[in-house]
């Protein structure tokens, strides 16, 4: 420290009378000396040097400030006020190394900066080695899509439940964000399932691979999503007049059976399928619609069994329910097992019971 102590008076003179060029050179020299001995300095001595760093770095060009930031960013004992000054610099080129790497910035300092600065500053903070929930709360609230994605991909970031809720809310129509948020191992289970509901089919497949322990819940959630899609599709198909005419003609000619139902379903003809099932089962269109709209397949299987439809036709109805998202292999296997266990007579009794109780 003797050399540094003897250098301080010279620095004072440079600050008082030196040109910008001399101050830049003195700052570079001071930085080199500080980095070589900082491990031996106590905090009081660092505070004294902090004042010199601040005075020397005032009103110098951006290139010199950035050089200082780059040299101090990884030093765990760097002078605090100088670090804060560099982190708040209006030039992101200066602030970026400090914001993304310096351990001298505490959470309060980070929050102050990302609450007031531009998205470039938020992005720099988002890649830090670790991020506390109080910091990610602000990043998620203020961040643009690029900041959100960077934060979600940061394995060292921790999120509060509120932060995760905000992230999940913004995953809709953003496959990259949905995959990044859903792939995090610390995401609460119920919010992970919310991500699944918003995600595309391709993203769901990736998330299913990322969370093998939740495979059953994932299957159920995907089935729920399919149910919503199916319900919207069916609710939008309410004009049954043409379908009635076609089905009545087939029935009058004695040509209405399981084969025709299967053909309608395979062709994606919802109205014709509903009317044909209603005619074969002596059921109302509303009853058949509900069976197709329900989230789970039990009622549809009961109805198919009661009408006497074979498995191939029943499977085509399940596929119709699935819409563009399809039906998983596991769901088909479960449905087949339920279909085979259910006797037609039992299914007919169940349908009568549901009708009497107003459950369908």
C-alpha positions in Angstrom: 0.0 0.0 0.0 3.0 2.3 0.4 3.3 2.8 -3.3 -0.4 3.6 -3.6 -0.3 6.0 -0.6 2.5 7.9 -2.2 0.6 8.0 -5.5 -2.5 9.6 -3.9 -1.1 13.2 -3.7 -0.1 13.0 -7.3 -3.7 12.0 -8.2 -5.1 14.9 -6.2 -2.9 17.2 -8.3 -4.1 15.6 -11.6 -7.7 16.0 -10.5 -7.2 19.6 -9.6 -5.1 20.8 -12.5 -4.6 18.0 -15.1 -6.1 17.7 -18.5 -8.6 15.1 -19.5 -5.9 13.1 -21.1 -3.8 13.1 -17.9 -6.8 12.1 -15.8 -7.5 9.1 -18.1 -3.9 8.0 -17.8 -3.9 8.5 -14.0 -7.2 6.6 -13.8 -5.7 3.7 -15.7 -2.7 3.7 -13.4 -4.8 3.8 -10.3 -6.9 0.9 -11.6 -3.9 -1.2 -12.2 -2.5 -0.5 -8.8 -5.8 -1.1 -7.1 -6.4 -4.4 -8.7 -2.9 -5.6 -7.7 -3.4 -4.9 -4.0 -7.2 -4.8 -3.4 -7.2 -8.2 -1.6 -5.0 -6.6 1.1 -7.1 -3.4 1.6 -9.7 -2.9 4.2 -13.1 -1.3 3.4 -12.0 2.1 4.8 -9.1 2.3 2.5 -11.3 1.2 -0.5 -13.7 4.0 0.4 -10.9 6.6 0.2 -9.9 5.2 -3.2 -13.5 5.1 -4.3 -13.6 8.9 -4.0 -10.5 9.2 -6.2 -12.0 6.8 -8.8 -15.2 8.9 -9.0 -13.4 12.2 -9.3 -11.0 10.9 -12.0 -13.8 9.3 -14.0 -16.0 12.4 -14.2 -16.3 14.0 -17.6 -14.0 11.6 -19.4 -14.9 10.1 -22.7 -17.1 7.0 -23.0 -14.3 4.7 -24.2 -12.3 5.4 -21.0 -15.4 4.8 -18.8 -16.1 1.6 -20.6 -12.5 0.5 -20.1 -12.8 1.2 -16.4 -16.1 -0.8 -16.2 -14.6 -3.8 -18.0 -11.6 -3.9 -15.6 -13.7 -3.5 -12.4 -16.7 -5.6 -13.4 -15.3 -8.9 -12.0 -13.6 -7.5 -9.0 -15.5 -8.5 -5.9 -14.0 -5.7 -3.8 -14.4 -3.0 -6.4 -15.2 0.5 -5.0 -19.0 0.5 -4.5 -19.9 4.1 -5.4 -17.7 3.9 -8.6 -19.5 0.7 -9.5 -22.9 2.3 -9.0 -21.8 5.3 -11.0 -20.7 3.1 -13.9 -23.9 0.9 -13.6 -26.1 4.1 -13.9 -24.1 5.5 -16.8 -26.4 6.6 -19.6 -24.3 4.7 -22.1 -25.2 1.0 -22.1 -21.7 0.2 -23.4 -20.3 1.5 -20.0 -23.1 0.1 -17.8 -23.4 -3.4 -19.4 -20.3 -5.1 -17.9 -21.2 -3.9 -14.5 -24.9 -4.7 -14.7 -24.3 -8.2 -16.1 -21.3 -9.2 -13.9 -20.5 -7.1 -10.8 -21.2 -8.7 -7.5 -20.8 -5.2 -5.8 -24.3 -4.3 -7.0 -26.9 -5.4 -4.4 -30.6 -6.2 -5.2 -31.7 -2.7 -4.2 -29.3 -1.1 -6.6 -30.3 -3.4 -9.5 -34.0 -2.7 -8.8 -33.4 1.1 -8.8 -31.7 0.9 -12.2 -34.1 -1.5 -14.0 -37.1 0.5 -12.7 -35.9 3.7 -14.5 -33.6 2.7 -17.3 -34.3 1.4 -20.9 -34.7 -2.2 -22.1 -31.0 -2.5 -22.9 -30.2 -2.1 -19.2 -32.9 -4.6 -18.2 -31.4 -7.1 -20.7 -27.9 -6.6 -19.2 -29.3 -7.4 -15.8 -31.2 -10.4 -17.0 -28.0 -12.4 -17.8 -26.4 -12.0 -14.4 -25.2 -15.3 -12.8 -27.9 -15.1 -10.2 -31.1 -13.1 -9.8 -33.3 -12.8 -6.7 -37.1 -12.9 -7.0 -37.3 -9.2 -6.1 -35.2 -8.4 -9.2 -37.0 -10.8 -11.6 -40.4 -9.4 -10.5 -39.3 -6.0 -12.0 -37.8 -7.6 -15.1 -40.9 -9.5 -15.8 -43.2 -6.5 -15.2 -41.1 -4.0 -17.2 -39.3 -6.2 -19.7 -40.0 -6.5 -23.4 -40.2 -9.9 -25.1 -36.4 -10.1 -25.5 -35.8 -9.3 -21.8 -38.5 -11.9 -20.7 -37.0 -14.6 -22.8 -33.5 -13.9 -21.5 -34.7 -13.9 -17.9 -36.7 -17.1 -18.3 -33.6 -18.8 -19.9 -31.3 -17.8 -17.0 -30.8 -20.8 -14.8 -29.6 -18.7 -12.0 -32.8 -16.6 -11.9 -35.3 -17.2 -9.2 -38.9 -16.2 -9.4 -41.6 -15.4 -6.9 -45.1 -16.9 -7.5 -46.2 -13.5 -8.7 -43.3 -13.3 -11.1 -44.1 -16.7 -12.5 -47.7 -15.8 -12.9 -46.7 -12.7 -14.9 -44.4 -14.8 -17.1 -47.0 -17.4 -17.7 -49.6 -14.8 -18.7 -47.2 -13.5 -21.4 -46.4 -17.0 -22.9 -49.6 -17.0 -25.1 -48.7 -16.8 -28.8 -45.0 -16.9 -27.9 -43.6 -20.4 -28.4 -40.0 -19.5 -27.4 -41.1 -18.0 -24.1 -43.6 -20.8 -23.4 -40.9 -23.4 -23.9 -38.3 -21.5 -21.8 -40.8 -20.9 -18.9 -42.3 -24.4 -19.1 -38.9 -26.1 -19.1 -37.8 -24.5 -15.8 -37.6 -27.1 -13.1 -38.7 -24.7 -10.3 -41.9 -23.6 -11.9 -44.9 -24.4 -9.7 -46.8 -27.4 -11.0 -50.1 -25.6 -11.5 -48.5 -22.8 -13.5 -46.6 -25.3 -15.6 -50.0 -26.8 -16.5 -51.2 -23.3 -17.4 -48.2 -22.9 -19.8 -49.3 -26.2 -21.4 -52.8 -24.9 -22.1 -51.4 -21.8 -23.8 -48.6 -23.6 -25.8 -48.7 -24.9 -29.3 -48.7 -28.7 -29.9 -44.9 -28.7 -30.8 -44.1 -26.9 -27.5 -46.2 -29.3 -25.5 -44.3 -32.2 -26.8 -41.0 -30.6 -25.8 -42.3 -29.7 -22.3 -43.6 -33.3 -21.9 -40.1 -34.5 -22.5 -38.7 -31.9 -20.1 -41.0 -33.1 -17.2 -41.3 -36.9 -17.4 -42.5 -37.1 -13.8 -45.6 -35.1 -14.8 -46.5 -37.2 -17.8 -50.0 -38.2 -16.5 -50.9 -34.7 -15.5 -49.7 -33.5 -18.8 -51.9 -36.0 -20.7 -54.9 -34.8 -18.7 -54.1 -31.1 -19.3 -53.7 -31.7 -23.0 -57.0 -33.5 -23.0 -58.6 -30.5 -21.4 -57.1 -28.2 -24.0 -58.4 -30.5 -26.7 -61.8 -30.3 -25.1 -61.9 -26.5 -25.2 -60.9 -26.5 -28.9 -63.4 -29.2 -29.6 -66.1 -27.3 -27.8 -65.5 -24.1 -29.7 -65.5 -26.0 -33.0 -68.9 -27.7 -32.2 -70.4 -24.5 -30.8 -69.6 -22.9 -34.1 -71.4 -25.6 -36.0 -75.1 -25.0 -35.2 -76.8 -25.2 -38.6 -78.0 -28.7 -38.8 -80.7 -28.3 -41.5 -78.6 -29.7 -44.4 -77.2 -32.4 -42.2 -80.7 -33.5 -41.1 -81.9 -33.7 -44.7 -78.9 -35.9 -45.7 -79.2 -38.2 -42.7 -83.0 -38.5 -43.1 -82.5 -39.6 -46.7 -80.0 -42.2 -45.6 -82.2 -43.5 -42.9 -85.3 -43.6 -45.2 -83.3 -45.7 -47.6 -82.1 -48.0 -44.8 -78.5 -47.0 -45.3 -77.7 -45.3 -42.0 -75.4 -47.2 -39.7 -72.0 -47.3 -38.1 -70.2 -47.1 -41.4 -71.9 -43.8 -42.3 -71.2 -42.3 -38.8 -67.5 -43.3 -39.2 -67.3 -41.8 -42.7 -68.8 -38.5 -41.4 -66.4 -38.4 -38.5 -63.3 -39.3 -40.5 -64.2 -36.5 -42.9 -64.5 -34.0 -40.0 -68.2 -33.4 -40.7 -69.4 -32.4 -37.3 -73.0 -31.6 -38.1 -73.6 -34.8 -40.0 -71.9 -36.9 -37.3 -74.0 -35.3 -34.6 -77.3 -35.8 -36.5 -76.5 -39.4 -37.4 -75.6 -40.3 -33.8 -78.8 -38.7 -32.6 -80.9 -40.6 -35.2 -79.3 -44.0 -34.4 -79.5 -43.6 -30.7 -82.9 -41.9 -30.6 -81.3 -39.1 -28.8 -81.6 -35.3 -29.1 -78.9 -33.3 -30.9 -78.2 -31.5 -27.6 -77.4 -34.8 -25.9 -75.0 -35.8 -28.6 -73.4 -32.4 -28.7 -72.7 -32.5 -24.9 -71.1 -36.0 -25.3 -68.8 -34.6 -27.9 -68.0 -31.4 -26.0 -67.3 -32.9 -22.6 -63.6 -32.7 -21.5 -63.5 -36.4 -20.7 -64.5 -39.2 -23.1 -66.6 -41.4 -20.8 -70.0 -40.2 -21.9 -69.1 -40.5 -25.6 -67.9 -44.1 -25.0 -71.1 -44.9 -23.1 -73.2 -43.4 -25.9 -71.3 -45.3 -28.6 -71.7 -48.6 -26.7 -75.4 -48.0 -26.1 -76.0 -47.4 -29.8 -74.0 -50.5 -30.6 -71.1 -48.8 -32.5 -68.0 -50.9 -33.1 -64.6 -49.7 -31.8 -63.4 -48.4 -35.2 -66.4 -46.0 -35.3 -65.9 -45.0 -31.7 -62.3 -44.2 -32.3 -63.2 -42.0 -35.2 -65.4 -40.0 -32.8 -62.6 -39.6 -30.4 -60.4 -38.3 -33.2 -63.1 -35.9 -34.2 -63.2 -34.6 -30.7 -59.4 -34.1 -30.8 -59.6 -31.7 -33.7 -56.3 -30.3 -35.1 -54.4 -31.3 -31.9 -55.2 -35.0 -32.3 -55.5 -37.6 -29.7 -52.5 -39.1 -27.8 -51.8 -42.9 -28.0 -52.2 -43.1 -24.3 -55.7 -41.6 -24.5 -56.7 -44.0 -27.3 -55.5 -47.0 -25.2 -57.4 -45.8 -22.2 -60.6 -45.3 -24.2 -60.2 -48.8 -25.8 -59.9 -50.4 -22.4 -63.0 -48.6 -21.1 -64.9 -49.5 -24.3 -64.1 -53.2 -24.0 -65.0 -53.3 -20.3 -68.4 -51.7 -20.8 -71.3 -54.0 -21.8 -73.9 -52.6 -24.3 -76.7 -53.3 -21.9 -74.9 -51.4 -19.1 -74.3 -48.5 -21.4 -78.0 -48.4 -22.3 -79.0 -48.3 -18.7 -76.5 -45.6 -18.0 -77.8 -43.4 -20.9 -81.4 -43.9 -19.6 -80.3 -43.0 -16.0 -78.5 -39.8 -17.3 -81.5 -38.7 -19.3 -83.8 -39.2 -16.4 -81.5 -37.2 -14.1 -80.9 -34.5 -16.6 -77.2 -35.1 -16.7 -76.9 -35.1 -20.4 
